[in-house]
């Protein structure tokens, strides 16, 4: 496969409204936390085949976004981060955590580029492709924190064909708790890939056993997708994640050309 040295459609270039840089890819808003992510985690840029630009949402951490009952104080900082990424020149905007679903409508209304605030945006599509007799198995970080509002704000009926399990509360994945929970996180956050993979695979296998009508897995958390392939091998089901959403998001704003022959 051969590629031309430049896009022949770029003979003449034009400024875009509010864009300072060009040739950009996805802008990703991340929480104001300090911990590492394995390749495939949205926090780790190395595994993505397109440009990633990060923006830290100042003073918005896991506790405030996920567990605080009143999430409204987070909105202003989130919108400002989205606008910063738009002004930088990002073609689409995403976020680090699936629980950003809570703010999907507000952020999409605040900028002029497509916004993908949560992996959970894929659920209505999954429901259509697996049919109403099967269930979407949502494997999230904390089941207790996934509210009906998170689902409603990305177009999901909380009473539809979904089941929810929590990796950190129901299945007690300690390695990830040690990364993400400030009250147990060590001074130097660390985690073992192999231990997390084993725990993730066992948890989702158990989930599918408990709910045999599951027809597809939805991995809510950005830290879960490094293990999506291992999970898929174990349960032999379609697996959706932040990775599938980000690949889609990039493709809709930077559609590829087709090279081949007939």
N, C-alpha and C positions, 0 to 999 in steps of 0.2 A: 504494500500500500504506500503510495507516494502523496506527499502533501506539497501544495504550492507554497512559495516562500512568504506569501501574505494572502489575505482574503481578497480576491479580486473585486469583491463588492465594496471594498474600502478605498476606492479611487478618490472619493471626496469625503471628507469627514465633517461632522457637524457637532456642535456642542449640544449636550443634553441639559435640560433644566436641572439645576442644583448639583450637577456632577462636576467634581474637580479633577478626578482621575479617570482613565479609560483602560479598557481591557480587563476590567475587574470581573470578579466572579461573585461568590456569595458573601454577604456580610452576616456574621454570626454574633449575636449578643450573648455574652457569657456572664455568669454570676460572679459577684465580688468575693471569690473564694480562692484559696491557694492549695491545689492538690493536682496530681498528675492524672492523665488519661491514657489508656492503652491505645495503640493505633486502631482507628475505627471509631473511637470516642470522638464526639464533636469537638472536644477540648484539645484534641491532638490533630494538628493540621497535616501531618505527614502522609496520611493514607488517602487523601482526596486528590483526584486527578484534575482538579480545577482550582483556580485561585481562591483562597479564603482570607477574609479580612475580619479581624476580631475587634469587638468593642466591649469593654467591661461596663456593666451597669452598676455604677457606684452605689454602695450602701444597700444593695439588694443581694441577699445571700439565701442559702437554702432554707433557713429558718423562716425568713420573712416571706419568701415566695410560696413555700410548700405548706408550712405548718401554722403560720399566723392566721387567725380567723379573719381579721380585717386586712385584705390585700391591697386596698385602694391606695395606701401611701406609696406603693411601688410604681404606680402608673406613670407619674411624671418622669422619673428617671428612665423608665423603659422607653417611653416615647422619645426622650432626648437621645438615647443611645441609637434608636432606629434612625432618627433624623441625621445623626452624625455619620452613620454608615451610608445613608443615601447621599449625603453631600460628598462623601469620599468618592463615590462613583459606583457603589455596589449595585448590581443589576437585580438582585433579590435579597431579601432579609429573612434570616431564620434566628432561632434562639437555642439556648443550650439544653433546656429542660422541658420535658413534655407538659409540665404543669404551667408553662407559659400559655397554654390553651386558654386560661382564664382571661387573657388580654388580647386574644386574636382580633376581635372586632375593632377595638379601640386603636390598636397599632396599625392595622390595615387601613383604617380611615385617616391616619395621621401622615402617611407618606404616599409617594406616587410610584412606588415599585412594588412588585408582588411580595406578600408577607406570608411566611410559613412558620407560625409560632410554636407548633406542636406536631410531633409525630402522629398524634391522635387525629389529625386532619384526614388521615388515610382510611379511617374506619368506615365512613359511608361508602367509599369505593369497595372496600373489602366485603361489606355486607351485600353489595350488589353482585359481586363475582362468585361468592360462595352460596348464595341463595338463602332464603328465610328459614330453612329447616336446620341449618348449621349455625354454630355460634362463633363469634369472634372472641378469642381468648386474649384478653388484655393483661399482659404481664408488666406491672408497673413497679415503681420504686416502693411506694407506701400506699397500700390500699386504703388505709384510714384517711389519707389526705386527698384522694381523688374524689372530688365533689361532683354532683350533678351539673353544676355550672361549668366545670371544665369541659364536660362532654357537650352540653347544649351549645356552648360558644364556638364549637367546631362542627356543629351540625349533626350531632349524634343524639338520638333519643335514648335517655338513660334506661328506659324500659324496653328497649329493643333487644335483639338477639346477641347480647354481649355477656361475658362473664369476666370478672376481675380478680386477679390474685396479686399480692404484694411480695416482692422479692426480699425487701429488707425487714418488713414487719411479720408477715406470715411465714416466710421461709428463712428468716434470720441469716442472711448472707453477711457474715461478720466481716469479711475482707472489704466489702464495699461500705459497710457501716463505718469502718475505720478510716475510710477516705472522706466520706461525705458528712458524717455527723460530728459537729464541732465538739460535742460534749464527750466523745470518746476518741476523737482523732488525735494521734500522737503529734509531737512537735514537728517531726518529719513524716508526713503522710506516706504510707507505702501499702502495696497490695501485691499478691501473687497471682499471676495470670492463670496458672494451672489450677489453683484453689478456687478462683472465681469461676472458671470454666466448668469445673466439676459441680460446683454448687448450683450454677445456673442451669446446666443440663438436667441435673436431678430434679430441680424445682419444676421446670417446665414439663418434664416427663410425668411428674406427679400431678401437675395441673391437668394434663390431657387425660390421665387416668381417672381423675375425679370428675371431669366434664367430657365424656366421650363424644358429645356432639360438636366439639370444637373442630372447625374446618380451616382455621388459619390463626396464626399467632401474631399479635401486635405487641412489639417491644416498645413500651412507652419511653423508657429512659435512654438518654444519650450514652450512658456508660454500659448499656446492655448490648449494643450492636456489635462490639468486637467478638461476641460469642454467638452471633446469629447463625453462622454457618454450622457450628458445632451443634447448636440446638436443632437446626433443620435436619442434620444427619440423624439425630436421635429420635425425632418424632415424625419425620417424613411428612411435613406439612408446609404450606406456603408461610414464609416468615416476613413480616413487614417491620421496618425499624426506621430510625432517623436516617440511616444510610440510604434506604430506598427513597425516602422523601427528598433528601438533599440532591440525589442524582436527578430526580424528577424536576426539582426546583431549578437546577442549573440548566437542564435541557430545554425548559420552556422559555428561558430568557437568552440562551445561547444555543440555538438549534444547530446541530451538526450538519455538514454537507454529506452527501453520499458519493463515494468513489467506487466504481466497479465497471462491469462490462456486461453486454448482452450478446 
